[in-house]
Amino acid sequence: MLCEDGRMALIPLCCSLSMAAHLSPSSPFLRHDNSAPSAAVFAFRASWSADDWLLAGAGSPFGEREIDAALFPSIKSVGNDTTAAVNGAFLRSFKKVLDTSRLQAEVHAAVAGKKQIVFTGHSSGGSIAVLAAIWFLEQRLNFEGRGGQVDPFCVTFGSPLVGDGVFVHALQRENWARCFLHFVTAADIIPRCLLAPLSSSKDELEAILRFLCPKPLLFSPNTVMSAPVTFYRNVLGHALSVSNHQACLLMGCTNPLLEVLTGFVKLTPYRPLGAYVLCSRDGRLLCLRNSNSILHMLFYLFQDVPGADVEEVAHGSLEAHRLYEAMTGDHLNAQNIVSVDSSDSIPLSFTNGFDDKAQPVKTLWKDLDLSLEARLCLRAAAEWEKQRLRNQAKIDDNYSKIKEALNFLGDYRATCEVRGLGYYDTFKLQKDVEDFNANVKRLELAGLWDEIVEMLSRYELPDGFEGRQEWVKLGTQYRWLVEPLDIANYYRHSKNEDTGPYMVKGRPRRYRYTQRWLEHAERSPAGSCTESCFWASVEELCIDTGDGKPFLEVRSRVVELEREVLRWVTKGSLGRDVFVSESTFARWWVTLPRQHRAESCIARFVNGEDITYLDLEDVLPMAKTSHTNKITCVSADKTLRILRP
């Protein structure tokens, strides 16, 4: 990553601009246009007020809050439907920059000029740069001149953490984490400060920030630090707790005491994002991309130097925050940066297990003088990523099995249409052996998909899994074909009488997850792809109207369902068998008041239309090519149905 697209050459410039931005209090950022490589660099100024680091009234000692979903719609866990959390003060500062400065206009101009966009910052300026880069990634499709636009590059120096685990997961899923690079020295306390709850030490943080503030900005140039040792020990102690807790989780610790303790001790939600270049105390540069490994290294490289005076170490951890220009100028070249993410490169013993080619890596680890405990934690983090890849390989092995079962149900659906009753109602009646076999396939598929969902809920699959197009398409096909059968089974056994309506109490997670995958892939509003739940709405309306409810009480629901049916038919996600005269839907619809039926937007479909068939290799792209004089409808068995008015 460091060497691609000329990024290595930009790093010293970015560091210099980040420091210069501190001396420009009139503007929240500096812009510099670089010629070779062609880039527009936006350097953000840090804040030296504790109010801009810890949001008052956030309800958490760490100051996190949910990210603005309107500004950052992709930053969430899709299947789990969990919104990411970020530092509330940094988010507020970024939104202020976005609303009150020329940032948007200048980024637009740079994109139109075919320049690579680079965001950078030192200290909390780096955290603002991270949010700016994510904003750009979310918005860049709207920028003029976006053709051929390369990914933005965000490089920070000594910046504190920004978001939680869901935040990191979302950026990995979108393949955006590769756009971020962070430089951190072994002794710098600021990138680690949000590992501790700052709400209890806000006065100390204020004093530290004023000490670190560039002298021309200080009201009192002789600001004296009074308690750096307390702050240092607070951060170090919490960094140890977070590292140990994460190591226990990665190593599969089952001691119930672990869960009990986390109920009493609040741990930081923040996690490292992107790639980190860590500078050891002897000047070695280590590159890591594994978020868990980085979390461990932030602690173990920060530990007390044996025999050193604690007060000197504490003051040194503040002075180190000012040394990034020297770091990027003196040490930075690709040959000096060693990648240490692989578990194979992390020795547990220095006496064996290395060939001649690996000798330099062995020497590096030996010189770092990390404890066996530290190396075990790093091994566990690397092995966890390997295990997630193994889990994905296991799931991928089931792909063809799922596809085969869906093809079986597609054939079953075709036979139902021939029998004249429709897919849903034929299955619900369960009269023939074919219906029994279809039910067996339904149960087999439920087991396979529940395993996937369970792994996703525990983040046991790679972050990018939910973004893989082949699985989004397979999940959509599964939902369209199989959820109607689950609904039929639910109402056939009258489970609604004990449990409640299917959509409220009975809908399995496997359908919720796969629905969210499609909505996210299409950038559709939440809840806009509920076509597979059509029969549940019909069943509930049948129950309500059958119980004697006046039509006026259910009219709004009926009209909404009819509008959705029209949209789903047009989109191609609702089949022809819905309108078969003996289907549950058709028999219910003809009981509605005559005037309503005459004015209904789906009257022509229920009354029967001339339909032709065409087999397709790829149904979804062609489904979008509908014309004003006909509506295309694609079923899950890849059949194009053209309904002519």
Residue, then its C-alpha position, 0 to 999 in steps of 0.5 A: m500500500l505504501c508504494e502504490d500510486g506515489r503515496m510514499a512520496l506524499i507522506p513527508l509532505c502530508c506530515s509537514l502540512s499537518m503541522a503547518a495547519h496548527l498555525s492557521p487558526s483562521s481556517p479549519f484546513l489547509r489545501h495544497d496542490n501537488s504536481a508530482p504526483s498530481a494530488a490535492v492535499f487537505a490538511f486538518r487543524a487539530s483542536w487543543s480544547a478538551d471539549d473537542w475531544l470528549l462530547a459532554g452529555a454523551g452518556s459514556p465515559f469514552g464519549e462515543r455516539e452513533i454515527d450520523a447515518a444520513l452522512f455515513p449510510s454505509i458505516k454499519s453492520v448490515g446483517n446485524d443492523t447495528t449502527a457504528a459508534v464514533n467519537g462524538a466530539f470529532l464527529r461534531s467538529f467534522k460536521k462543523v467543518l463540512d457546514t461552515s467551510r469551503l471543504q465541499a466546494e474545494v473537494h469538488a473542484a479538485v475532483a473535477g481537476k482529476k487530482q487524487i484526493v488526500f486527507t491528512g492531519h496530526s493529532s485530532g486533526g487526523s481524526i477529522a481527516v479520517l471522517a472526511a475521507i469516509w465522507f468522500l468515499e460515501q459521496r464521490l459518486n455524486f461528484e462531477g468529473r468522477g470518471g476514472q477517479v482513484d480512491p482517496f488516501c488518508v494519512t494521519f500522524g499521532s491521531p487518536l482512535v475514531g470509531d468502534g468495532v462496527f466502524v472498522h468492520a464496515l470499512q473493511r466490508e466496503n474495501w475502504a480500509r485500504c485507503f487509511l494509513h496511520f503513523v504512531t510512535a512507540a512512546d506517543i500517548i495521544p493515539r492511545c488516550l481514548l483507550a481510557p475513559l477521559s470523562s474522569s480526567k478531563d482537567e488533566l486532558e485540558a492541561i495536556l492539550r494546552f501543553l502540546c498546543p503549538k506555542p504561538l497559539l497559547f495564551s500562556p507560553n509557560t503552561v506547566m504540566s502538573a500531573p502527566v504521571t497520573f494521566y500516563r498510568n490511567v491510559l497505560g492501565h486501560a490499554l492493558s485491560v483492553s488488550n488482555h480482554q481482546a486476547c481472551l476473546l480471540m483465544g476462546c476463553t470460556n471463563p464466565l468471570l470474563e463476562v462478569l468483569t466486563g459488566f463492572v469495568k467499562l472498556t473502550p469501544y474504539r478500535p484501530l482502522g486501516a494500516y498502521v506504521l508503528c515506530s519502535r523506540d529504536g526507530r524500527l518501522l512495523c506495518l500492521r493491518n490487522s486491527n486486533s494486532i494493532l490494538h495489542m501493539l499499541f499497548y505492548l510498545f507503550q509499556d514502561v521501559p524497565g528501570a526508567d523514571v516514571e515521571e520522565v517516561a510520562h513527560g516523554s510520552l507527551e514530547a513524542h507527540r511532536l516528533y512525527e516530522a523527524m520520523t517521516g523524514d529520517h526513517l521513512n522508506a519502503q525498505n525499512i518498513v517490515s510487515v508483521d501481520s502474518s502469524d508465521s512471522i511471529p516467533l514464540s521461541f527464538t531457538n528454532g522455526f526460522d529458515d535463513k530467509a526469515q532471519p531478518v524477521k527473527t532479528l527484528w522481533k528479538d530486538l523489539d524485546l516483546s514478552l512471550e505474552a505479547r507475541l502470544c496475543l499477536r499470534a492469536a490475532a493473526e490466527w483469528e483472521k485465518q480462522r475466519l477465512r477457514n470459516q468462509a471456505k467452509i461456507d463457500d463449499n456449501y454454495s453449490k449445495i444451496k444452489e442445487a436445492l434452490n434449483f430443485l425448488g424452482d422446478y417444484r414451483a414450475t410443477c405447482e403452476v402447471r397444477g393450477l393452484g400456485y406455489y404458495d397454496t400448493f405447498k401450504l396444502q401439503k397433499d402430495v409427495e412433491d410437497f413433502n420433498a419440497n418441505v425437506k429441502r426447505l428445512e435443509l436450506a434453513g440449516l445451511w443459512d442459519e449457520i451463516v447467520e450465526m457466524l455473521s452475528r458473532y463476526e466469525l466470517p471475514d468482514g467483506f463476506e456480506g458485500r460479495q455479490e454472488w452471496v447477495k444474489l444467492g441470498t435474494q434468490y433464496r429469500w424469494l423462493v423459500e420465505p413464501l414456504d416458511i410463511a405457508n408453514y407458519y400459517r398452516h400450523s396456525k403459529n400466529e395464534d400462539t406466537g403472533p403475526y409472522m412479520v412481528k414474531g415469526r420471521p427468521r433472522r436468515y431472511r432479515y439478513t439476506q434482505r438487508w444485504l440486497e438493500h445495502a447493495e442497491r443502496s435502497p431504503a431499509g425495509s424496501c425489499t420485503e417482497s418475499c413477505f407478501w404472503a404474510s401480509v395477505e394472511e394477516l389481511c385475510i384474518d382481519t377481514g374474515d373476523g368482520k373488521p370493516f373495510l375502512e379499518v383495513r383500507s390503508r393496509v390494502v391500498e399499501l399492499e396493492r401499491e407494493v404488488l404493482r412495484w414488485v411485479t414491475k421490479g420482477s420479484l413477484g411471480r404470476d402464480v400470485f394471481v391464479s384464481e384459486s390462490t389465497f390472494a385472489r380469493w381474498w381480493v375478490t371479497l373486497p368492495r366492488q368499487h375498490r376493486a374497480e379502482s385498484c392499481i392491480a385490477r388488470f393483473v388479477n383479471g388475467e393478462d396475456i403472458t409470454y415466457l423467455d428464459l434468461e441467463d441473467v435475469l436482473p439486468m434485463a428486468k430493469t429494461s422495462h418500457t412504458n407499454k409493458i411490465t417485465c416480471v422475473s421470477a426466482d427461477k429465471t423466467l422473464r414474464i412480460l405482462r402487456p396491458 
